Amino acid sequence: MSENHHLQLFPVPKVLECSDGRFHLPAQGSIVLAGEADRAALPAARRLQLTLSQVLQLNLSLSVGTRPSVRSVYHFSYSPLLPAQGYEIHVDENGIAVNYGSPEGAYYAAATLKQILQQCGRNLPFVHISDQPDFAARGLMIDISRNKIPKLETLFRIVDFMADLKLNQLQLYIEGSPFAYESFPQVWELETPITGEEILQLDAYCQERYIELVPNQNSFGHMEGWLTRPEFNALAEIPEGFMLPEDMYDSDMYPEGLFMHPGTFHTENPEVLQLLATMYDDLLPYFTSKYFNVGCDETYELGLGKSKASADADGKGQLYLSFLQKIHGLVLERGKTMQFWGDIIIQHPELIPRLPKDIVAMEWGYSAAHPFEADTLKFREAGIPFYVCPGTSSWNSLTGRSDNMMANLRSAAIHGKNNGAIGYLITDWGDFGHWQHLPISYAGFAYGAAVAWNVENNLEADVAAYLNTSVFHDRAGRIGQLLLDLGNYYKLESGVVRPNDTEMSMLLRTPLQQVQLVGKLTAEHFEQLEQYLAEIEARLEQPELECADAGLVVAELRNGIHFVKHAVQLARIKKQLADGPGTLQSELIHRQIKDLDILLHHYRQLWLQRNRPGGLEQSVSKLVRLRAEYTRLAAELTGSAVL
């Protein structure tokens, strides 16, 4: 055990035992698959072969079968005694022996060996590792529907990130038109959606890394992208839109109420199922996964419009369940297993036992205090298989909410495991413009993957160290902690609980003259925030990144900091407007306009590095509106006309 501290593996394995001694990798030798049956481990062996070439410039050949003439440096052997996805690694004076319970297990062993080689070079410590996951399904969901649709190469990068962390499921959340439905070209013709052909490429890329690409198409609520169009508007529960109930939004942000465009289907219209069937037939053939996530969350106006009489007679819960069962029928006809978000049915626990038993509930929640324990118990008691679905806390945050993220991911893992979840899905959303840059989510991806693999050993996993060594390749070892600290600026705000939001993000999205959000913010808050951000900005000079996108990462973090700094100054302006605009100087507003112009210029440039152009102008629309409001205010202060 004397050298255990020299090996920092992530996720931390179930068993990691080091002993004295080192095995020196020879310059020549083979990666041996023990017998013909071990050909199933060929993807793992090839991955290891590539790692050796990239990390150590060693070229070891592949060999099937053991024979005296072949020097076995790495030896892969199937073991029926090991569980699926499980593996063992044993390093001693004879070399490296890998036993595995399935081809996936061999691949995960290769991922572990990659970290060992990166840390130890050619001198590997004598070690015994025994490992297997706590959750059979460990996934990541990326929101591609809120303006930001990644380029295919960006999605490949995310898949590689996942493979290193032993994640095995990827979902791309679809609402609106981020996918090119071949039956509905008018829906996406002005966008830059992901096509069926690109899904085929991505699906194949995922399969090579033992990652299942699961289709995810919302099918009940969140249908605004379709129901606001004239040709589909009649399918809405409330075609003209509605005001959201007061208990469902932040009154400081929406003091006059929150109008919602039509987003929920009228369940009693038979044309709805016809539309869904056509959408499914456009989407599903491009995926090899056996699963299909149909969404069905946040059906806000269900039972409040056309179906009010049915809801009054039978109950809103029954109305929801009946339509869910119809969707289930469509999914079964297409040979898939249905996943659905569990937030609505959990409000009607008496109906959970009536769900089809081959359905999978996706229990989501994004706060540190979300009741994963109580909610998952309801699904367990009803015999309904379920996933736990926490989040990265990146959205509506500009640069993350690190402490909330860690607590949320941790709680989901603990209670999900205790109550028998069959899967763990890390969600990464893009509400209100998807302003956060991709690296802001990396810490959540990594920590979620760690606790999904092994809860007990990874509760205190060193996320910062993993980001430093395996993601950003920071020779200075600083970027990981910097990212986590940057994501905690929200703790210096007023202290008012803003679910899934930060006050600085909210301020940028509200009209300039709306000042309620700054009511509990003080000059001291602004000074503390600016000092905190200045310190982090100074620290951003220290990392020495060697990842392929190093320059882009630093630019993205600077832009994220710029967002928050601009919001702090905006908060000061709103504070003065609340006290009366007489103290405001037009020069201050003009400086803010110039600052926003620079912010937007850099944001647009950075967006196009990883993402498609479609959605960019919608993403910045609230900031463009803010600029116009600044201009009008400056004109009012100087008494000049607005051009």
C-alpha positions as CSV (number, residue, x, y, z in Angstrom):
1,M,0.0,0.0,0.0
2,S,3.0,2.3,0.3
3,E,2.7,3.9,-3.2
4,N,-1.1,4.2,-3.2
5,H,-0.9,8.0,-2.9
6,H,1.0,8.3,-6.2
7,L,-1.9,7.0,-8.3
8,Q,-5.0,9.3,-8.6
9,L,-7.6,7.5,-10.6
10,F,-10.9,9.1,-11.6
11,P,-13.5,7.8,-11.0
12,V,-11.9,6.2,-8.0
13,P,-12.2,2.3,-8.4
14,K,-14.0,0.1,-5.9
15,V,-10.7,-1.6,-5.0
16,L,-7.2,0.0,-5.5
17,E,-4.3,-1.7,-3.9
18,C,-0.7,-0.6,-4.6
19,S,2.4,-2.5,-3.4
20,D,6.2,-1.9,-3.6
21,G,7.7,-2.4,-7.0
22,R,7.5,-1.1,-10.5
23,F,7.0,-2.7,-13.9
24,H,9.0,-1.0,-16.7
25,L,7.1,-1.0,-20.0
26,P,9.4,-2.5,-22.7
27,A,9.8,-0.7,-26.0
28,Q,8.7,-3.9,-27.8
29,G,6.0,-6.4,-27.0
30,S,2.4,-7.2,-27.6
31,I,-1.1,-6.5,-26.3
32,V,-2.4,-10.1,-26.2
33,L,-6.0,-11.2,-26.4
34,A,-5.8,-14.6,-24.6
35,G,-7.9,-16.6,-27.0
36,E,-10.4,-16.5,-29.9
37,A,-13.2,-15.6,-27.5
38,D,-11.3,-12.5,-26.4
39,R,-11.7,-10.9,-29.8
40,A,-14.7,-9.2,-28.3
41,A,-12.1,-7.1,-26.3
42,L,-10.5,-5.9,-29.6
43,P,-11.9,-2.3,-29.3
44,A,-10.4,-2.1,-25.8
45,A,-7.0,-3.4,-27.0
46,R,-7.0,-0.9,-29.9
47,R,-7.9,1.9,-27.5
48,L,-4.9,0.9,-25.3
49,Q,-2.7,0.7,-28.4
50,L,-3.7,4.2,-29.4
51,T,-3.0,5.5,-25.8
52,L,0.4,4.0,-25.8
53,S,1.3,5.6,-29.1
54,Q,-0.1,9.1,-28.1
55,V,1.2,9.2,-24.5
56,L,4.4,7.2,-24.6
57,Q,5.2,7.0,-28.4
58,L,5.3,3.2,-27.9
59,N,4.0,0.9,-30.7
60,L,2.9,-2.4,-29.3
61,S,1.3,-4.9,-31.7
62,L,-1.9,-6.8,-31.2
63,S,-1.9,-10.6,-30.9
64,V,-4.6,-13.1,-30.5
65,G,-3.7,-16.2,-28.5
66,T,-0.8,-16.9,-26.2
67,R,2.4,-18.4,-27.6
68,P,6.0,-18.6,-26.3
69,S,7.3,-16.4,-29.2
70,V,5.1,-13.5,-28.3
71,R,6.1,-11.2,-25.3
72,S,2.8,-10.4,-23.6
73,V,3.0,-6.9,-22.0
74,Y,-0.7,-6.5,-21.7
75,H,-2.9,-9.6,-21.4
76,F,-6.7,-9.4,-21.8
77,S,-8.7,-12.4,-20.7
78,Y,-12.5,-12.9,-20.3
79,S,-13.7,-14.0,-16.9
80,P,-17.2,-15.3,-16.5
81,L,-16.9,-14.7,-12.7
82,L,-16.8,-10.9,-13.2
83,P,-20.0,-8.9,-13.7
84,A,-20.9,-7.2,-16.9
85,Q,-19.0,-3.9,-17.2
86,G,-16.6,-5.1,-14.4
87,Y,-12.9,-5.6,-14.8
88,E,-9.7,-6.3,-12.9
89,I,-6.2,-5.0,-13.5
90,H,-3.1,-6.6,-12.0
91,V,0.4,-5.2,-12.5
92,D,3.4,-7.1,-11.3
93,E,6.9,-8.1,-12.5
94,N,5.3,-10.2,-15.3
95,G,3.4,-7.3,-16.9
96,I,-0.2,-6.1,-17.0
97,A,-3.1,-8.6,-16.8
98,V,-6.6,-7.5,-17.5
99,N,-9.6,-9.6,-16.7
100,Y,-13.1,-8.5,-17.8
101,G,-16.7,-9.5,-17.6
102,S,-17.9,-8.1,-20.9
103,P,-16.4,-6.1,-23.8
104,E,-17.5,-2.9,-22.1
105,G,-15.6,-4.0,-19.0
106,A,-12.4,-4.4,-21.1
107,Y,-13.0,-1.0,-22.6
108,Y,-13.3,0.6,-19.1
109,A,-10.1,-1.2,-18.0
110,A,-8.4,0.5,-21.0
111,A,-9.7,3.9,-19.8
112,T,-8.2,3.3,-16.4
113,L,-4.9,2.2,-17.9
114,K,-4.9,5.5,-19.9
115,Q,-4.9,7.4,-16.7
116,I,-2.1,5.2,-15.2
117,L,0.1,5.7,-18.3
118,Q,-0.5,9.5,-18.2
119,Q,0.5,9.7,-14.6
120,C,3.3,7.1,-14.5
121,G,4.8,6.9,-17.9
122,R,6.7,3.7,-18.6
123,N,7.2,2.8,-14.9
124,L,3.9,1.4,-13.7
125,P,3.4,0.7,-10.0
126,F,2.5,-2.8,-8.9
127,V,-1.2,-2.5,-8.4
128,H,-4.4,-4.5,-8.1
129,I,-7.7,-2.9,-9.2
130,S,-11.1,-4.4,-9.0
131,D,-13.9,-2.3,-10.4
132,Q,-17.5,-2.3,-11.5
133,P,-20.2,0.4,-11.7
134,D,-23.0,1.2,-9.2
135,F,-25.4,2.3,-12.0
136,A,-25.7,0.1,-15.1
137,A,-26.7,3.2,-17.2
138,R,-24.6,6.3,-16.8
139,G,-25.6,9.1,-19.1
140,L,-25.2,12.7,-20.2
141,M,-28.0,14.8,-21.7
142,I,-27.1,17.8,-23.8
143,D,-29.7,20.4,-24.5
144,I,-29.6,21.2,-28.3
145,S,-32.9,22.9,-28.4
146,R,-32.3,26.3,-26.6
147,N,-30.5,28.1,-29.5
148,K,-27.2,26.3,-29.3
149,I,-26.8,23.2,-31.6
150,P,-23.2,21.9,-31.4
151,K,-21.2,21.2,-34.5
152,L,-20.6,17.5,-35.1
153,E,-16.9,17.8,-34.1
154,T,-18.0,19.3,-30.8
155,L,-20.3,16.3,-30.2
156,F,-17.4,14.0,-31.0
157,R,-15.3,15.8,-28.4
158,I,-18.0,15.4,-25.8
159,V,-18.3,11.7,-26.6
160,D,-14.6,11.2,-26.1
161,F,-14.8,13.1,-22.8
162,M,-17.6,10.7,-21.8
163,A,-15.6,7.6,-22.9
164,D,-12.7,8.6,-20.6
165,L,-15.2,8.8,-17.7
166,K,-16.9,5.5,-18.4
167,L,-20.2,7.1,-19.3
168,N,-22.3,4.9,-21.5
169,Q,-25.4,6.9,-22.6
170,L,-25.8,10.2,-24.5
171,Q,-29.1,12.0,-25.1
172,L,-29.5,15.1,-27.2
173,Y,-32.6,16.9,-25.9
174,I,-35.0,17.9,-28.8
175,E,-37.8,20.3,-28.7
176,G,-38.6,22.8,-31.5
177,S,-36.5,22.3,-34.6
178,P,-32.9,21.3,-33.8
179,F,-33.4,18.1,-35.8
180,A,-34.1,18.2,-39.6
181,Y,-37.5,16.4,-39.7
182,E,-37.8,15.2,-43.3
183,S,-41.6,15.4,-43.2
184,F,-41.6,19.0,-41.9
185,P,-38.9,21.0,-43.8
186,Q,-40.8,24.2,-43.2
187,V,-40.2,23.9,-39.5
188,W,-36.4,24.1,-39.7
189,E,-35.6,25.5,-43.1
190,L,-34.2,28.8,-41.7
191,E,-32.2,27.0,-39.0
192,T,-29.0,24.8,-39.0
193,P,-30.3,21.6,-37.4
194,I,-28.6,18.3,-36.9
195,T,-29.5,16.0,-39.8
196,G,-30.4,12.3,-39.9
197,E,-27.1,11.6,-41.7
198,E,-25.2,13.3,-38.9
199,I,-27.1,11.2,-36.3
200,L,-25.9,8.1,-38.2
201,Q,-22.3,9.3,-37.9
202,L,-22.7,10.2,-34.2
203,D,-24.4,6.9,-33.4
204,A,-21.6,5.0,-35.0
205,Y,-19.0,7.1,-33.2
206,C,-20.8,6.4,-29.9
207,Q,-21.1,2.7,-30.5
208,E,-17.3,2.4,-31.1
209,R,-16.9,3.7,-27.5
210,Y,-19.7,1.6,-25.9
211,I,-22.0,4.7,-25.6
212,E,-25.6,4.3,-26.5
213,L,-27.1,7.4,-28.3
214,V,-30.6,7.6,-27.0
215,P,-33.2,9.6,-28.9
216,N,-34.8,12.3,-26.8
217,Q,-37.9,14.1,-28.3
218,N,-40.3,16.0,-26.1
219,S,-43.8,15.0,-26.9
220,F,-46.4,16.7,-24.6
221,G,-45.3,19.9,-23.0
222,H,-42.5,22.2,-24.2
223,M,-44.0,22.1,-27.7
224,E,-43.9,25.9,-28.3
225,G,-41.7,25.5,-31.3
226,W,-44.5,23.7,-33.1
227,L,-47.7,25.0,-31.4
228,T,-46.9,28.7,-32.1
229,R,-46.8,27.9,-35.9
230,P,-50.1,28.5,-37.6
231,E,-50.4,25.0,-39.1
232,F,-50.1,23.4,-35.7
233,N,-51.6,26.0,-33.4
234,A,-55.0,24.3,-33.2
235,L,-53.4,21.3,-31.6
236,A,-52.6,23.3,-28.4
237,E,-54.5,23.1,-25.2
238,I,-54.6,26.9,-25.1
239,P,-53.8,28.2,-28.6
240,E,-53.7,31.9,-27.6
241,G,-51.2,31.3,-24.8
242,F,-51.7,31.9,-21.0
243,M,-50.4,33.4,-17.9
244,L,-48.3,31.1,-15.7
245,P,-49.7,30.6,-12.2
246,E,-48.1,32.9,-9.6
247,D,-46.4,30.1,-7.6
248,M,-44.5,29.0,-10.7
249,Y,-42.2,32.0,-11.4
250,D,-40.1,34.5,-9.6
251,S,-42.2,37.6,-8.9
252,D,-39.1,39.8,-8.7
253,M,-38.2,38.9,-12.2
254,Y,-41.8,39.0,-13.6
255,P,-43.6,41.5,-11.4
256,E,-46.4,41.8,-13.9
257,G,-46.8,38.0,-14.4
258,L,-45.3,35.6,-16.9
259,F,-47.1,35.1,-20.2
260,M,-46.4,31.7,-21.8
261,H,-46.8,30.8,-25.5
262,P,-48.8,27.6,-26.2
263,G,-46.7,24.7,-25.3
264,T,-48.9,21.7,-24.3
265,F,-50.8,19.5,-26.6
266,H,-54.6,19.2,-26.4
267,T,-54.7,15.5,-25.6
268,E,-58.2,14.8,-27.0
269,N,-57.3,15.9,-30.5
270,P,-56.5,12.8,-32.6
271,E,-54.3,14.8,-34.9
272,V,-51.8,15.2,-32.0
273,L,-51.0,11.5,-32.1
274,Q,-50.7,11.6,-35.9
275,L,-48.2,14.4,-35.7
276,L,-46.2,12.6,-33.0
277,A,-46.2,9.4,-35.0
278,T,-44.8,11.2,-38.1
279,M,-42.2,13.0,-35.9
280,Y,-41.1,9.7,-34.4
281,D,-40.9,8.0,-37.8
282,D,-38.6,10.9,-39.0
283,L,-36.4,10.7,-36.0
284,L,-36.1,7.1,-34.6
285,P,-34.8,5.2,-37.7
286,Y,-31.4,7.0,-37.3
287,F,-30.8,5.6,-33.8
288,T,-29.8,2.1,-32.8
289,S,-30.7,2.5,-29.2
290,K,-33.5,0.4,-27.6
291,Y,-34.6,3.4,-25.5
292,F,-36.6,6.5,-26.4
293,N,-37.0,9.5,-24.0
294,V,-40.3,11.1,-24.9
295,G,-40.1,13.9,-22.3
296,C,-43.6,14.9,-21.2
297,D,-42.5,17.2,-18.5
298,E,-43.8,20.6,-17.4
299,T,-47.3,20.4,-19.0
300,Y,-48.2,23.7,-17.5
301,E,-51.6,24.4,-19.1
302,L,-52.9,20.8,-19.1
303,G,-56.5,20.9,-18.0
304,L,-56.8,24.6,-18.1
305,G,-58.1,25.1,-21.6
306,K,-59.8,22.8,-24.1
307,S,-59.6,19.8,-21.7
308,K,-60.8,21.6,-18.6
309,A,-64.1,19.7,-18.5
310,S,-62.3,16.3,-18.7
311,A,-59.8,17.5,-16.0
312,D,-62.7,18.6,-13.8
313,A,-64.5,15.3,-14.2
314,D,-61.6,12.8,-14.1
315,G,-58.7,14.8,-12.6
316,K,-55.7,16.4,-14.2
317,G,-53.5,13.4,-13.2
318,Q,-55.8,11.0,-15.0
319,L,-55.8,13.3,-18.1
320,Y,-52.0,13.2,-18.1
321,L,-51.7,9.4,-17.5
322,S,-54.2,8.7,-20.3
323,F,-52.2,10.6,-22.9
324,L,-48.9,9.1,-21.6
325,Q,-50.3,5.7,-22.2
326,K,-51.2,6.6,-25.8
327,I,-47.6,7.8,-26.3
328,H,-46.4,4.6,-24.8
329,G,-48.4,2.8,-27.5
330,L,-46.7,4.7,-30.2
331,V,-43.3,3.9,-28.7
332,L,-44.1,0.2,-28.4
333,E,-45.2,0.1,-32.1
334,R,-41.7,1.3,-33.0
335,G,-39.9,-1.3,-30.9
336,K,-38.5,1.0,-28.3
337,T,-38.5,1.2,-24.5
338,M,-40.1,4.5,-23.3
339,Q,-38.4,6.9,-20.9
340,F,-40.3,9.9,-19.6
341,W,-39.6,12.8,-17.2
342,G,-41.3,12.0,-13.9
343,D,-42.1,15.5,-12.6
344,I,-45.9,15.4,-13.4
345,I,-46.8,11.9,-12.4
346,I,-44.9,12.3,-9.1
347,Q,-47.6,15.0,-8.3
348,H,-50.1,12.2,-8.5
349,P,-48.5,9.3,-6.6
350,E,-51.7,7.3,-6.5
351,L,-51.4,6.9,-10.3
352,I,-47.8,5.7,-10.4
353,P,-48.8,2.0,-9.9
354,R,-50.9,2.3,-13.1
355,L,-47.9,3.2,-15.3
356,P,-46.9,0.5,-17.7
357,K,-44.2,-1.7,-16.0
358,D,-41.9,-1.5,-19.0
359,I,-41.7,2.2,-18.9
360,V,-38.7,4.1,-17.3
361,A,-39.3,7.1,-15.2
362,M,-36.7,9.9,-15.2
363,E,-36.7,11.5,-11.8
364,W,-35.2,15.0,-12.3
365,G,-34.4,17.8,-9.9
366,Y,-31.6,20.4,-9.9
367,S,-31.3,21.9,-6.4
368,A,-29.1,20.6,-3.6
369,A,-32.3,19.9,-1.6
370,H,-34.3,18.1,-4.3
371,P,-36.2,15.2,-2.7
372,F,-34.6,12.4,-4.6
373,E,-35.0,10.0,-1.6
374,A,-38.8,10.5,-1.3
375,D,-39.5,10.7,-5.0
376,T,-37.5,7.6,-6.0
377,L,-39.1,5.6,-3.2
378,K,-42.5,6.2,-4.8
379,F,-41.3,4.7,-8.1
380,R,-39.6,1.8,-6.4
381,E,-42.6,0.9,-4.3
382,A,-44.8,0.9,-7.5
383,G,-42.3,-1.4,-9.3
384,I,-41.5,1.2,-12.0
385,P,-37.8,1.3,-13.1
386,F,-36.3,4.7,-12.9
387,Y,-33.2,6.9,-13.4
388,V,-32.1,9.8,-11.2
389,C,-31.4,12.9,-13.3
390,P,-29.5,15.7,-11.6
391,G,-27.9,18.6,-13.4
392,T,-24.7,20.5,-14.0
393,S,-26.2,23.8,-12.7
394,S,-24.5,25.5,-15.6
395,W,-27.6,27.0,-17.2
396,N,-28.9,30.5,-16.2
397,S,-25.7,30.9,-14.3
398,L,-23.2,32.4,-16.8
399,T,-20.3,30.5,-15.2
400,G,-21.9,27.8,-13.1
401,R,-23.1,27.2,-9.6
402,S,-20.5,24.8,-8.4
403,D,-21.5,24.0,-4.8
404,N,-25.1,23.5,-5.8
405,M,-24.0,21.3,-8.7
406,M,-21.9,19.1,-6.4
407,A,-24.6,18.7,-3.8
408,N,-27.3,17.9,-6.4
409,L,-25.2,15.3,-8.2
410,R,-24.1,13.8,-4.9
411,S,-27.7,13.5,-3.5
412,A,-29.0,11.9,-6.7
413,A,-26.2,9.3,-6.6
414,I,-26.7,8.4,-2.9
415,H,-30.5,8.1,-3.0
416,G,-30.6,6.7,-6.5
417,K,-28.3,3.8,-5.4
418,N,-30.1,3.3,-2.1
419,N,-33.5,3.0,-3.8
420,G,-32.5,0.9,-6.8
421,A,-32.2,3.3,-9.7
422,I,-31.2,1.5,-12.9
423,G,-29.6,4.7,-14.4
424,Y,-28.1,8.1,-13.6
425,L,-28.4,10.8,-16.2
426,I,-26.4,14.1,-15.9
427,T,-28.5,16.9,-17.5
428,D,-27.0,20.0,-19.1
429,W,-29.7,22.5,-20.1
430,G,-29.5,25.8,-22.0
431,D,-32.5,27.9,-20.9
432,F,-32.8,31.6,-21.9
433,G,-30.1,31.8,-24.5
434,H,-27.7,29.0,-23.5
435,W,-25.2,31.7,-22.5
436,Q,-22.8,29.4,-20.6
437,H,-19.8,28.1,-22.7
438,L,-19.2,24.4,-22.9
439,P,-16.2,24.2,-20.4
440,I,-18.4,25.6,-17.7
441,S,-20.2,22.2,-17.7
442,Y,-17.1,20.0,-17.6
443,A,-16.9,19.9,-13.8
444,G,-20.5,18.6,-13.6
445,F,-19.8,16.1,-16.3
446,A,-16.8,14.8,-14.4
447,Y,-18.2,14.7,-10.9
448,G,-21.5,13.2,-12.1
449,A,-19.7,10.5,-14.0
450,A,-17.6,9.7,-10.9
451,V,-20.5,9.3,-8.5
452,A,-22.5,7.4,-11.1
453,W,-19.6,4.9,-11.4
454,N,-19.0,4.4,-7.7
455,V,-20.9,6.4,-5.2
456,E,-19.1,5.6,-1.9
457,N,-15.5,6.1,-3.2
458,N,-16.2,9.2,-5.2
459,L,-18.2,11.5,-2.9
460,E,-15.0,13.5,-2.3
461,A,-13.5,12.8,-5.7
462,D,-10.9,15.4,-6.8
463,V,-12.7,17.0,-9.7
464,A,-10.2,19.9,-10.0
465,A,-7.2,17.5,-10.3
466,Y,-9.0,15.5,-13.0
467,L,-9.8,18.6,-15.0
468,N,-6.1,19.7,-14.6
469,T,-4.5,16.4,-15.7
470,S,-6.9,14.7,-18.0
471,V,-9.1,17.4,-19.6
472,F,-7.1,20.6,-19.9
473,H,-3.6,19.2,-19.4
474,D,-2.6,22.1,-17.3
475,R,1.1,21.9,-16.4
476,A,0.5,24.5,-13.7
477,G,-2.4,22.5,-12.1
478,R,-4.6,25.5,-11.6
479,I,-7.5,25.5,-14.1
480,G,-9.7,22.9,-12.3
481,Q,-10.0,24.8,-9.1
482,L,-10.3,28.1,-10.9
483,L,-13.4,26.7,-12.8
484,L,-15.0,25.5,-9.5
485,D,-14.3,28.9,-7.9
486,L,-15.7,30.8,-10.9
487,G,-18.9,28.8,-10.5
488,N,-19.4,30.0,-6.9
489,Y,-19.7,33.7,-7.5
490,Y,-23.5,33.3,-7.0
491,K,-22.8,32.8,-3.2
492,L,-21.8,36.4,-3.0
493,E,-25.2,37.6,-4.3
494,S,-28.1,38.6,-2.1
495,G,-28.8,35.2,-0.6
496,V,-32.3,35.0,-1.9
497,V,-33.0,31.5,-3.2
498,R,-33.3,31.7,-7.0
499,P,-34.0,28.1,-8.2
500,N,-31.9,27.2,-11.2
501,D,-30.7,30.7,-11.6
502,T,-28.3,33.4,-10.4
503,E,-29.3,37.0,-9.9
504,M,-26.6,38.3,-12.3
505,S,-28.0,36.1,-15.1
506,M,-31.6,37.2,-14.3
507,L,-30.6,40.9,-14.4
508,L,-29.3,40.5,-17.9
509,R,-32.6,39.0,-19.0
510,T,-34.9,41.6,-17.5
511,P,-35.9,45.0,-18.9
512,L,-33.6,47.8,-17.8
513,Q,-36.4,49.7,-16.0
514,Q,-37.4,46.6,-14.0
515,V,-35.6,47.1,-10.7
516,Q,-37.2,44.6,-8.3
517,L,-34.3,42.1,-8.6
518,V,-31.8,44.6,-7.0
519,G,-34.0,45.2,-4.0
520,K,-31.8,43.1,-1.7
521,L,-28.5,43.7,-3.4
522,T,-26.3,46.4,-1.8
523,A,-23.1,48.3,-2.7
524,E,-21.2,45.8,-0.6
525,H,-22.5,42.9,-2.7
526,F,-21.3,44.6,-5.8
527,E,-17.8,45.3,-4.4
528,Q,-17.4,41.8,-3.2
529,L,-18.5,40.3,-6.5
530,E,-16.1,42.6,-8.4
531,Q,-13.2,41.8,-6.2
532,Y,-13.9,38.1,-6.4
533,L,-14.1,38.2,-10.2
534,A,-11.0,40.3,-10.5
535,E,-9.0,37.7,-8.5
536,I,-10.3,34.9,-10.7
537,E,-9.5,36.9,-13.8
538,A,-5.9,37.4,-12.5
539,R,-5.6,33.7,-11.8
540,L,-6.6,33.0,-15.4
541,E,-3.1,34.1,-16.4
542,Q,-1.5,31.3,-14.4
543,P,-2.7,28.0,-16.1
544,E,-0.5,26.5,-18.7
545,L,-3.0,24.5,-20.8
546,E,-1.8,22.0,-23.4
547,C,-5.2,20.7,-24.6
548,A,-6.0,21.1,-28.3
549,D,-8.5,23.9,-27.6
550,A,-6.5,25.7,-25.0
551,G,-6.8,29.2,-26.4
552,L,-10.5,28.8,-27.0
553,V,-11.1,27.6,-23.4
554,V,-9.3,30.6,-21.9
555,A,-11.3,33.0,-24.2
556,E,-14.5,31.3,-23.2
557,L,-13.8,31.7,-19.5
558,R,-12.9,35.3,-20.0
559,N,-16.1,35.9,-21.8
560,G,-18.1,34.2,-19.0
561,I,-16.4,36.5,-16.5
562,H,-17.2,39.5,-18.7
563,F,-20.9,38.5,-18.6
564,V,-20.9,38.5,-14.8
565,K,-18.9,41.8,-14.6
566,H,-21.3,43.5,-17.0
567,A,-24.2,42.2,-14.9
568,V,-22.7,43.7,-11.7
569,Q,-22.5,47.1,-13.3
570,L,-26.0,46.7,-14.7
571,A,-27.1,46.0,-11.1
572,R,-25.6,49.3,-10.0
573,I,-27.4,51.1,-12.7
574,K,-30.7,49.5,-11.7
575,K,-30.1,50.4,-8.1
576,Q,-29.7,54.0,-9.1
577,L,-32.8,53.8,-11.3
578,A,-34.7,52.5,-8.3
579,D,-33.6,55.4,-6.2
580,G,-34.4,57.9,-9.0
581,P,-32.4,58.4,-12.2
582,G,-31.3,61.9,-11.2
583,T,-27.9,60.5,-10.0
584,L,-27.1,58.7,-13.2
585,Q,-24.5,60.1,-15.6
586,S,-24.9,59.5,-19.4
587,E,-21.2,58.8,-19.6
588,L,-21.7,55.7,-17.4
589,I,-24.4,54.4,-19.8
590,H,-22.3,55.1,-22.8
591,R,-19.4,53.1,-21.2
592,Q,-21.9,50.3,-20.5
593,I,-23.0,50.3,-24.2
594,K,-19.4,50.0,-25.4
595,D,-18.8,47.2,-22.9
596,L,-21.9,45.3,-24.0
597,D,-20.8,45.7,-27.7
598,I,-17.4,44.1,-26.8
599,L,-19.1,41.4,-24.9
600,L,-21.5,40.6,-27.7
601,H,-18.7,40.7,-30.3
602,H,-16.6,38.1,-28.5
603,Y,-19.6,36.0,-27.6
604,R,-20.7,35.7,-31.2
605,Q,-17.1,34.8,-32.3
606,L,-16.8,32.2,-29.6
607,W,-20.3,30.7,-30.3
608,L,-19.2,29.9,-33.9
609,Q,-16.1,28.0,-32.8
610,R,-18.1,25.1,-31.3
611,N,-21.7,25.6,-32.5
612,R,-23.8,26.1,-35.6
613,P,-24.9,29.6,-36.5
614,G,-28.6,28.9,-36.2
615,G,-30.0,30.2,-32.9
616,L,-27.2,32.7,-32.3
617,E,-29.3,35.8,-32.9
618,Q,-32.1,34.4,-30.7
619,S,-29.5,33.7,-28.0
620,V,-28.4,37.3,-27.9
621,S,-31.8,38.9,-28.5
622,K,-32.3,39.9,-24.8
623,L,-28.8,41.5,-24.8
624,V,-29.6,43.3,-28.0
625,R,-32.8,44.6,-26.4
626,L,-30.7,45.7,-23.4
627,R,-28.4,47.7,-25.6
628,A,-31.4,49.5,-27.1
629,E,-32.7,50.3,-23.6
630,Y,-29.2,51.7,-22.7
631,T,-29.3,53.9,-25.7
632,R,-32.8,55.2,-24.9
633,L,-31.7,55.9,-21.3
634,A,-28.6,57.7,-22.4
635,A,-30.7,59.9,-24.7
636,E,-33.1,60.7,-21.9
637,L,-30.3,61.7,-19.6
638,T,-28.8,64.0,-22.2
639,G,-32.2,65.2,-23.6
640,S,-31.3,64.2,-27.1
641,A,-33.3,62.2,-29.6
642,V,-32.8,58.4,-30.0
643,L,-31.8,57.6,-33.6
